[in-house]
Amino acid sequence: MKPNGDFVRDGGPEEDRTPDLCIANAALSQLSYGPVQWEAGYRARAAKASTGRARVSEHRSGIAESVLRGLCPASMIHLLFELIRAILGLFSFILIVYVVVSWLYAFDIIDRRNQFVRSIWEFCARITDPVLRPLRRLIPPIAGVDLSVLVLLLLINFISNPSHDDVLGWLERLLYGNGSIL
């Protein structure tokens, strides 16, 4: 406030700010988005823009960077790993459907002539067989039971456990700089 009781409109030291501005600053200081790598370059361009010496192209790139501030490399890495986990989870679901339908075929519970069930089984077979074929060469069936599906499900669970105590979680922490190699 000025000595005459008027509020200062242009900011300034803490005591010169309006009460609403102080409340807004306190609320915004509670938010934390983490460090962004290009923040120093962004601040330098913003300082130039505030003095009026920045060119239009520099100002536009500053706006583009301010839009991209929420998409820091760490969040992109996390998004990529979550996408991999989702794909592996979907693949696990397809594997389980494939096993259940093959068991239902083997025990004559469902008819192979049912077009809907046959299309589900063919879809699952086309998705899973390219991955299962190398495992079937290494692991022979034991007492007529194909264990390659079980081995693949265990491998997927080892790679992408939902609790993030897995290979993907370790690799993600390593890329963030929070994990160790061993």
Secondary structure as the mmCIF struct_conf table of DSSP 4:
data_model
#
loop_
_struct_conf.conf_type_id
_struct_conf.id
_struct_conf.beg_label_comp_id
_struct_conf.beg_label_asym_id
_struct_conf.beg_label_seq_id
_struct_conf.end_label_comp_id
_struct_conf.end_label_asym_id
_struct_conf.end_label_seq_id
TURN_TY1_P TURN_TY1_P1 PRO A 3 ASN A 4
BEND BEND1 GLY A 5 GLY A 5
HELX_LH_PP_P HELX_LH_PP_P1 ASP A 6 VAL A 8
BEND BEND2 ARG A 9 ASP A 10
BEND BEND3 PRO A 13 PRO A 13
HELX_RH_3T_P HELX_RH_3T_P1 GLU A 14 ASP A 16
BEND BEND4 ARG A 17 ARG A 17
HELX_RH_AL_P HELX_RH_AL_P1 PRO A 19 SER A 29
TURN_TY1_P TURN_TY1_P2 GLN A 30 GLN A 30
TURN_TY1_P TURN_TY1_P3 GLN A 37 TRP A 38
HELX_RH_AL_P HELX_RH_AL_P2 GLU A 39 THR A 51
TURN_TY1_P TURN_TY1_P4 GLY A 52 GLY A 52
HELX_RH_AL_P HELX_RH_AL_P3 VAL A 56 LEU A 68
TURN_TY1_P TURN_TY1_P5 ARG A 69 GLY A 70
BEND BEND5 LEU A 71 LEU A 71
HELX_RH_AL_P HELX_RH_AL_P4 PRO A 73 ALA A 106
TURN_TY1_P TURN_TY1_P6 PHE A 107 ASP A 108
BEND BEND6 ILE A 109 ILE A 110
TURN_TY1_P TURN_TY1_P7 ARG A 112 ARG A 113
HELX_RH_AL_P HELX_RH_AL_P5 GLN A 115 LEU A 138
BEND BEND7 ILE A 139 ILE A 139
STRN STRN1 ILE A 142 ILE A 142
TURN_TY1_P TURN_TY1_P8 ALA A 143 GLY A 144
STRN STRN2 VAL A 145 VAL A 145
HELX_RH_AL_P HELX_RH_AL_P6 SER A 148 ILE A 159
BEND BEND8 SER A 160 SER A 160
TURN_TY1_P TURN_TY1_P9 PRO A 162 SER A 163
BEND BEND9 HIS A 164 HIS A 164
BEND BEND10 ASP A 166 ASP A 166
HELX_RH_AL_P HELX_RH_AL_P7 VAL A 167 TYR A 176
TURN_TY1_P TURN_TY1_P10 GLY A 177 GLY A 177
BEND BEND11 GLY A 179 GLY A 179
#
